[in-house]
Amino acid sequence: MKKKKSAYEGLQRDIRSLKTPEIEAWENQYPDKIYTISLEIPEFTCICPKTGLPDFATIKIDYIPAKYCVELKSLKYYINFYRNLGIFHEHVINKILEDFVRACKPRWVKIMAEFNPRGGIKTTIIREYRRR
């Protein structure tokens, strides 16, 4: 029996190679100290890749810096890149985490996105990274 093709098939095939703006970092003068930086982005928006409708979320980033801290202006420009991009909720957080880790190489980071309800369902995605 032939499997029915999903309407979502192929929509995000190249998401891992998506070229995003650079997140910059600056040198931490206290790399020997363990402390947490918390960031909250309450007005994140992207587009549903299937319907073309906007999705809204609050993104929270908690991280323990090592040698570098994230530069906030570049993070804001990076986040605004997603405003007109069709991307699944799950892919948003995975992509942001990968780019964040590449930029500032933290000891630990947790990124959480709380998307506003769509169709009566609220989606929350959490991903963590710990340097080995």
Sequence and secondary structure as in RCSB ss.txt:
>XXXX:A:sequence
MKKKKSAYEGLQRDIRSLKTPEIEAWENQYPDKIYTISLEIPEFTCICPKTGLPDFATIKIDYIPAKYCVELKSL
KYYINFYRNLGIFHEHVINKILEDFVRACKPRWVKIMAEFNPRGGIKTTIIREYRRR
>XXXX:A:secstr
      TTTTTTTTGGG       EEE S TTS   EEEEEEEEEEE TTT  EEEEEEEEEEE SSEEE HHHH
HHHHHHGGG B  HHHHHHHHHHHHHHHH  SEEEEEEEEEEETTEEEEEEEEEE  
